Amino acid sequence: MKLSSLYESPLKVPYLEPNVSGILTNRLTVLLNGLSGNQRIVVVCVGTDRSTGDSLGPLIGTTLGNYRSSQFELYGTLEEPVHAMNLEDTLGLIHRQHPHSFIIGIDACLGQVTSVGNIQVGIGPVRPGAGVNKQLPPVGDMHITGIVNVGGFMEYFVLQNTRLHLVMRMADVIAHSLFSAIMNCRSSRPAAMQD
C-alpha cells in the first residue's frame, strides 16, 4: 500500500471533536482506497463483554453487524467476541477462509489522562493485551483504537471501572465512520473490480 507521508503517521482525534465522523471517514477512505481491486476487507473487533473498558471492540462489531453488508467480513461482536482465549484460532480461521485479505484490527487501549476519549487510526497492526501485559498476536494491516481510560497502574481494575457511556459513544463514532469509509471505497471502484 503506497501512501503519501501525510497519511503514514497515525491520526489521533477526540471523539467529541466537531465532525469527528467526517475526519475519521476521510482518513479511513484514503487508507482503504489503496487496496487492490477485489481484495477482501476483514474487520476484527477484539475485546470482551465481561469488562466495560474492553467492550469497545465487541460493541463496534455488533453495530457493524447491524448494517448487514456484504462489503466486508466481520469477526468480534457482543454475541461472539474475539478475545485472548480465541484470538489465535480466529486469526488462523481468517487466513484460511480469506487469504490475502486486508485486515482492520480494532481494540480498546489505555493511555495518558489527556488522551482518554481519543480515537486513533493508523497503518500496521493493533497489539491486543499490551495494556495489561499480555503476549497476544498482533492483528491487522491497519488499526483503529479507542483510548478508554488511563494506563500505567492496576490496568484490569481500570478497564473494569471505565464509563460505559464513553465506550458506547466511541463505538458508535468508530462503527459509523468505518462503515461509511468502506462504502465510499467500494462505491468508487468500477463494478468489474467489486466482489
N, C-alpha and C positions, 0 to 999 in steps of 0.2 A: 504494500500500500504506500503510494507516494503522496506526501502532503507537504505543503509549504511549511516553513519553520514556524509560521504564525500559529498553526494548529497542532504542532508537535508537543508543545507544553500543555499540561492539563488545565482544563477550565475549572475554576472554583467559584461558585456563586451561591449566596444565601437564598434559602427557599422563600424568604419574604421579600426578596428583591422585586421591584416592579417589573413586570413582563418576564419573570423567571422562566416560564414555559417557553416563551419565544426565544430567549437566549439559549436555553438548553436544546430546543428543537433545531435551531440553526446550526449549532456546533455538531450535534449528532448527525444531522443530514449531511454536512460536509464530510464527516468521517465515514459514513455509510456509502456515500457516492463513490468512494474509492474502491468499492468491491467489484470483483469481476462479474460479468453478465448474469449468470444464473447461480452464483454462489449462495447457498442457503444460509439464512440468519438463524442462529440458535441463541435464545436468551436463557441464561441460567441464574435464577434468583436464589441466592444462598442465605440460609438462616433458619430459625425455628420459631414456632408459635409459642414455645414454652418460656420465652424471655421477651419482655416488652421491647427492649432495645434491639434485640437480634431478630425481631419480626419484620423489619423493613423489607427484606428480600421477599419473603412469602406474601406480604401484603401487596407488593408491586406485582408479583406473579399472578395473584388472584385477580387483581384489577386488569392486567393484560389479558388474562384468560377470558374475562367478560366480553372483550372485543371480538372474540371468536374469529380470528383472522388466519388465513392460510399463508400469509406472507412471512411467518416465522414459526419456529418450533419453540416450545416453552417448557422449561423444567423449573420446579420450585414454586409451590403455592401453599396456602394455609392447609389445604387438604392433603397435599403430598409434598411436604417440604424437602429441600435438598440441604443436608446438614452434615456435621462432622462424621456421623456414622455411615452415611451412604454416599458421600461426595465422590470418593474414588470410583465406586461402582457406576455412579451416574455418568461420570466423565467417560468411562470405558464404553458405556452404552451409547453415548452421544457420538463418540469416534467411530463406533461400528455402524450405527444407523445413519449418521450424517457425515461421512468422511469429507474432508476439505471444506467444511462449513466455516462460517465466521461466527465466533462465539463472543457474546457480550456477557461478561460477568458482573453481577450486581450483588452488593452486600452492604451491610451497615458497618461503620467503623467508629472508633473513639479518637478524639483529638484534643487539641488545646481548647480551653474555655472560650476563647474568642472565635473558634471555628465551628462550634456547635450550631447545627442548622444549615451548614454548608453542604452543597451537592457538588461532587467532583466528577468530571468526565475526562478520560484520557486513553491514550493508546497503551496497550500492554495489559497484563492480567491483574485481577484483584487477588489479594492474598488472604483468603479466609482464615480466621483464627489467629492472625498475627497480633491483634489487640489483646488476646487472652493467652498468648504464648503457646499456641497450638501449632504443630507442624502439619499443615494440610497442603494438598497440591494446589498450585495456582490455577485460576480459572479465567479463561477468556483471551481474546485477541485485543479486546477493548474492555474498559471497566467503567462502571458507574457506582459511586459510593456515596452514602449519606452519613455525615458525621452526627451521630445521635446523642453523644454525651462525652464527658471528659475522661481521658485515659490517663494511665500512669499509676493508679492505686486502686486495689480491690475491684478489678475490672468486671468480674462476674456480678458482684453486688451492684455496680454502677449500671450494667446492662439491665439487670432485673428491675432497677428503680428509675428507668428512663420514662419520660412522659409519653403516654400513648398518643396524645393529641399531636405532638411533634412528629412522631413516627408516621402517623396516618397522613398528615398534611404533606410530608416529604414524599411519601409513597404515591399519593395522588399526582403530585407535580411530576415526579420521575416517570410514572407509567404513562401519563398523558403525553409528555414530551417525547418519550421513546416511541410510542405508537405513532405519533404524528410524523416523526423523522423517518420511520420505516415506510410509512405510506408515501411520504414525499419522495423518498429514494426509489421506491418501486414504481411509482406512477410516472417518474421522469425517464424511465427506460423504455426503449421500443418494445412493443408487445412480444416480438420474437425472442427477446432476451429474458422475459419473465418466466417464472415457473408455471 
